[in-house]
Amino acid sequence: MLIPGKTLAITGLLAVAVAVATWVALKPASARLVAPSAIPVRVVSVVEQDVPRYVSGIGSVLSLHSVVIRPQIDGILTKLLVKEGQLVKTGDLLATLDDRTIRASLDQARAQLGESQAQLQVAEVNLKRYKLLTVDDGVSKQTYDQQQALVNQLKATAQGNQAAIDAAQVQLSYTQIRSPVTGRVGIRTVDEGNFLRMSDTQGLFSVTQIDPIAVEFSLPQQMLPTLQRLIAAPQPAAVDAYIGADGATGDLLGEGHLTLIDNQINANTGTLRAKAEFDNATQRLWPGQLVTVKIQTALDKGALVVPPGVVQRGLDQHFVYRVKGDKVETVPVHMVYQDSELNIIKGVQAGDVLVSDGQSRLKPGATVQVLGAPPAVTQAAAPEQRP
């Protein structure tokens, strides 16, 4: 049996529940935004162009010829005919040594040669006379043979005197020090009046060739096949030398060509040395200078080029976002070549519009809004000063 008070309470609760259900059922649905908002992005177009490939390395500038000028005989330095820093040519007279002793020896050797020649002339005349006398036994065979031996002896003496003259002339030539190469004179270490010896290791100064000049550099051993291909090519591979650590921003010092690959790889560093030669008429390359070299290893003709930020890295491959209308799609691409300035890819077409900025919020089929180029940064004008 139900108690009358509880019956009334239950009836009231049921009435309230029915009223709430009726109100929820009849309540108008609130409007919802179902259209997704567009994601702002920046885009670039795929460009088709010829792209040279480069490899870079650090190298040092070397002279093709550098000679320390030393005396070849002992003597007093009588005259210096060049100044420090002067450009000289092969054969130019640089300095002279005291030659009086050598000239005296040369004159003595010439005098001895004259004496020997005179004696030889008399001996040859007597030999001819003795030969005629031997026909009718005017002189003995022994006398004739002795005269023949005297002639041979005097000829040998004359040859020895001539050799002494040649040796003295060579010694005399050493008193004139001439430049063996074309180049620039270095800092002088000896002044006029000093006694020079052949054993001096310091020398007078050095003469260093400046133009042309070479750069020696090192590259990883994996570059050996590429360097061999470049050396064997009909046209020498172009090599550029820069003063900075980065060829893109450094100051170009010279343009040369690859000339040599070393005959062995350094086992400690795993690097291979190579050499390039440069015309250096402006003398911007200097021996001992550290430079960065860039070698053109290949030329990709008709390559599809995009900026580095366009290509994204997926789990197993690279891809790009291509814009179709107001939406984007993912396109897998193959990375052919990349550096700090551009990427060469395959899998798209020239003229395709790709997303270059804003990829982090994108997914296939997302709606995008293409933004224009960012405004140029301008410096605000300084406020005018009131008097």
C-alpha positions in Angstrom: 0.0 0.0 0.0 1.4 3.4 -1.0 1.5 6.2 1.5 -0.5 9.2 0.3 2.5 11.7 0.8 5.0 9.6 -1.1 2.5 9.2 -4.0 2.2 12.9 -4.4 6.0 13.3 -4.4 6.5 10.7 -7.1 3.7 12.2 -9.2 5.4 15.6 -9.0 8.8 14.3 -10.0 7.3 12.5 -13.0 5.5 15.7 -14.0 8.8 17.7 -13.8 10.7 15.1 -15.9 8.1 15.1 -18.6 8.2 18.9 -18.7 12.1 19.0 -19.0 12.0 16.3 -21.7 9.4 18.3 -23.7 11.5 21.5 -23.4 14.7 19.8 -24.6 12.9 18.3 -27.5 11.3 21.5 -28.6 14.4 23.7 -28.0 15.9 25.1 -31.4 19.4 23.8 -32.3 22.1 26.3 -32.0 24.0 27.2 -35.2 27.5 25.7 -35.5 30.5 26.7 -37.7 31.2 23.7 -39.9 33.4 25.3 -42.5 37.1 24.9 -41.6 39.3 28.1 -41.6 41.9 28.4 -44.3 45.6 28.0 -43.3 47.9 30.8 -44.4 50.9 29.7 -46.4 53.5 31.1 -48.7 54.3 29.4 -52.0 56.9 29.2 -54.8 56.9 27.8 -58.3 59.1 25.0 -59.5 61.8 26.5 -61.8 63.6 24.6 -64.5 67.2 25.7 -65.0 70.8 24.5 -65.5 72.4 24.0 -62.1 76.2 23.6 -61.6 77.3 21.3 -58.8 80.2 22.3 -56.5 82.4 20.7 -53.9 84.3 22.9 -51.4 87.5 22.6 -49.4 90.1 24.5 -47.5 93.4 25.1 -49.2 96.6 27.1 -49.0 98.2 29.2 -51.7 101.6 27.9 -53.0 104.1 29.3 -55.4 104.9 27.2 -58.4 108.6 28.2 -58.1 110.3 29.5 -55.0 114.1 29.7 -54.8 116.4 30.8 -52.0 119.3 32.7 -53.6 122.6 31.4 -52.3 126.2 31.9 -53.5 127.9 29.0 -55.3 131.4 30.2 -54.4 132.9 31.9 -51.3 133.4 35.7 -51.8 132.6 39.2 -50.7 129.2 40.6 -51.8 130.2 43.6 -53.8 126.8 44.9 -55.1 123.1 44.2 -54.8 121.2 45.2 -57.9 117.6 44.6 -56.8 115.4 45.9 -54.1 113.1 44.0 -51.7 109.7 43.4 -53.2 111.0 44.0 -56.8 109.6 41.9 -59.6 112.4 40.2 -61.6 112.6 37.9 -64.6 114.6 34.8 -65.3 118.2 35.7 -66.0 118.1 39.2 -64.4 121.3 40.1 -62.5 120.6 40.2 -58.8 124.0 40.6 -57.2 127.8 40.4 -57.8 130.7 38.9 -55.8 134.4 39.9 -55.8 135.9 38.3 -58.9 139.5 39.5 -58.9 141.0 36.2 -57.8 139.1 34.2 -60.3 140.0 36.5 -63.1 143.6 36.2 -62.2 143.3 32.4 -62.3 141.6 32.6 -65.7 144.4 34.7 -67.1 147.0 32.3 -65.8 145.2 29.4 -67.4 145.0 31.2 -70.7 148.7 31.9 -70.6 149.5 28.3 -69.9 147.3 27.3 -72.8 149.2 29.7 -75.1 152.5 28.2 -74.0 151.3 24.7 -74.6 150.0 25.6 -78.0 153.3 27.2 -79.0 155.3 24.1 -77.9 152.8 21.9 -79.7 153.2 23.9 -82.9 157.0 23.4 -82.8 156.7 19.7 -82.0 154.3 19.2 -84.9 156.7 20.9 -87.4 159.5 18.7 -86.2 157.3 15.6 -86.5 156.6 16.4 -90.2 160.3 16.9 -90.8 161.2 13.6 -89.1 158.6 11.8 -91.1 160.2 13.0 -94.4 163.7 12.0 -93.1 162.6 8.5 -92.2 162.0 7.7 -95.9 165.8 7.7 -96.7 166.8 6.7 -93.1 167.8 10.3 -92.3 166.6 9.8 -88.7 166.0 6.6 -86.8 162.5 5.2 -86.3 163.0 5.6 -82.5 163.6 9.4 -82.9 160.4 9.7 -85.0 158.4 7.8 -82.4 159.7 10.0 -79.6 158.7 13.1 -81.5 155.2 11.6 -82.0 154.9 11.0 -78.3 156.0 14.6 -77.6 153.3 15.9 -79.9 150.6 13.7 -78.1 151.9 14.9 -74.7 151.7 18.6 -75.7 148.1 18.1 -77.1 147.0 16.6 -73.8 148.7 19.5 -71.9 146.8 22.0 -74.2 143.5 20.2 -73.5 144.2 20.3 -69.7 144.9 24.1 -70.0 141.7 24.5 -71.9 139.8 22.6 -69.2 141.4 24.9 -66.6 140.1 27.9 -68.6 136.6 26.5 -68.8 136.6 25.8 -65.0 137.8 29.3 -64.3 135.0 30.7 -66.5 132.4 28.7 -64.7 133.8 30.1 -61.4 133.7 33.6 -62.8 130.0 33.2 -63.8 129.2 32.3 -60.2 130.3 35.8 -59.2 127.2 37.1 -61.0 124.1 35.9 -59.2 121.2 35.8 -61.6 117.5 35.0 -61.0 116.6 31.4 -61.9 112.8 32.2 -62.0 110.5 35.0 -62.7 109.0 36.3 -59.5 109.1 38.7 -56.6 112.2 39.3 -54.4 111.7 38.7 -50.7 113.2 40.3 -47.6 117.0 40.7 -47.8 119.1 39.0 -45.1 122.6 40.1 -46.2 124.0 43.6 -46.9 126.8 44.6 -49.3 130.3 44.0 -48.1 129.6 40.8 -46.2 131.6 37.7 -46.9 129.4 34.9 -48.2 130.0 31.2 -48.0 128.5 28.3 -50.0 127.6 26.7 -46.6 125.4 29.5 -45.6 121.8 28.1 -45.4 120.0 31.5 -44.9 120.9 32.8 -48.4 120.6 36.4 -49.6 116.9 36.4 -50.2 114.2 34.4 -51.9 112.6 34.8 -55.3 109.0 33.6 -55.4 106.8 33.2 -58.5 103.5 35.0 -58.1 101.9 34.7 -61.5 100.7 32.0 -62.2 100.2 30.5 -58.8 98.8 27.3 -57.3 96.4 26.4 -54.5 96.8 23.0 -52.7 93.7 21.7 -50.9 92.3 18.5 -49.4 89.0 16.7 -50.1 87.5 13.5 -48.7 88.7 10.3 -50.3 85.2 9.6 -51.6 85.8 12.4 -54.1 88.6 10.4 -55.8 86.4 9.1 -58.7 85.0 12.5 -59.3 88.4 14.2 -59.4 89.8 11.5 -61.7 86.9 12.1 -64.1 87.5 15.9 -64.0 91.2 15.4 -64.6 90.5 13.2 -67.6 87.9 15.5 -69.1 88.8 17.5 -72.3 88.2 20.8 -70.6 89.9 21.5 -67.2 87.5 21.7 -64.3 86.9 25.2 -63.1 88.1 26.0 -59.6 87.3 29.3 -57.7 89.3 30.6 -54.7 87.6 32.7 -52.0 89.0 34.5 -49.0 86.0 33.6 -46.8 85.1 30.3 -45.2 82.0 30.1 -47.4 82.2 30.5 -51.1 78.7 31.9 -51.3 79.6 35.0 -49.2 83.4 35.2 -49.5 85.4 37.5 -51.7 86.4 35.9 -55.0 90.2 36.0 -55.3 90.7 34.1 -58.5 89.4 31.6 -61.1 91.6 28.7 -62.0 91.5 25.1 -63.1 92.3 21.7 -61.6 95.7 20.4 -62.5 96.9 17.6 -60.2 95.7 14.8 -57.9 98.2 13.5 -55.3 99.5 10.0 -55.9 98.3 8.7 -52.5 95.6 9.2 -49.9 96.4 10.2 -46.3 95.6 7.1 -44.2 95.4 9.1 -41.0 92.8 11.7 -42.2 91.2 9.8 -45.1 91.7 12.8 -47.4 93.2 13.3 -50.8 95.4 16.3 -51.8 94.8 18.1 -55.1 96.2 21.2 -56.7 94.8 23.9 -58.9 96.5 26.6 -60.9 95.4 30.2 -61.1 96.4 33.2 -63.2 97.3 35.9 -60.7 98.0 39.1 -62.6 96.3 41.1 -59.9 98.3 39.3 -57.2 95.3 38.8 -55.0 96.5 35.3 -54.2 99.6 35.3 -52.0 101.8 32.4 -51.0 100.9 30.9 -47.6 97.4 32.4 -47.8 94.4 30.2 -46.6 91.5 30.1 -49.0 88.3 28.2 -49.7 88.1 26.5 -53.0 85.0 25.6 -55.0 85.2 23.0 -57.8 82.4 22.6 -60.3 82.0 18.8 -60.5 78.9 18.6 -62.8 76.2 20.6 -64.6 72.6 19.5 -64.3 70.8 20.7 -67.4 67.0 21.4 -67.1 66.9 20.6 -63.4 63.8 21.2 -61.4 64.9 23.7 -58.6 63.1 24.7 -55.4 64.3 26.5 -52.3 65.6 24.3 -49.4 62.6 24.9 -47.2 60.1 23.4 -49.7 61.0 19.7 -49.3 59.8 17.9 -46.2 61.2 14.8 -44.7 58.7 11.9 -44.2 59.1 8.6 -42.5 60.6 6.9 -45.5 60.8 9.5 -48.2 60.8 13.2 -49.1 57.6 15.0 -50.1 56.2 18.4 -50.9 52.8 20.1 -50.5 51.4 21.1 -53.9 48.7 23.7 -54.2 45.6 22.7 -56.2 43.0 25.5 -56.2 42.5 26.4 -52.5 43.7 23.0 -51.2 46.9 21.1 -50.9 48.1 17.6 -51.7 51.2 15.7 -50.8 53.5 14.7 -53.6 56.5 12.3 -53.0 59.7 13.5 -54.5 63.2 12.3 -55.0 66.1 14.5 -53.8 68.7 14.6 -56.6 71.0 17.3 -55.1 70.9 19.8 -52.2 73.0 22.6 -50.8 72.4 25.7 -48.7 70.9 27.6 -51.6 68.7 25.2 -53.5 67.4 21.7 -53.9 67.1 19.7 -57.2 64.1 17.3 -57.0 62.2 14.9 -59.2 58.5 14.0 -59.0 56.9 17.4 -59.9 56.6 19.5 -63.0 58.1 22.9 -63.9 55.6 25.6 -62.9 53.9 23.6 -60.1 53.0 25.7 -57.1 54.5 24.3 -53.8 54.2 25.5 -50.3 57.4 27.1 -49.0 56.3 28.2 -45.5 53.6 27.1 -43.1 53.8 23.3 -43.7 53.6 22.4 -40.0 49.8 22.9 -39.9 49.1 21.2 -43.2 47.7 17.8 -44.1 46.4 16.4 -47.4 43.2 18.1 -48.5 43.7 21.1 -46.1 42.3 24.5 -47.3 45.0 27.1 -47.6 45.2 30.9 -48.1 48.2 32.0 -50.2 49.9 35.0 -48.7 51.9 37.5 -50.6 55.6 38.2 -50.3 56.6 39.5 -46.8 56.9 43.3 -46.6 60.4 44.7 -46.9 61.9 45.8 -43.6 62.3 49.5 -43.6 64.1 51.6 -41.0 62.0 54.2 -39.3 63.0 57.7 -39.9 64.6 59.4 -36.9 62.3 62.0 -35.2 63.1 65.6 -36.1 64.8 67.6 -33.4 63.2 70.8 -32.5 65.3 73.8 -32.2 
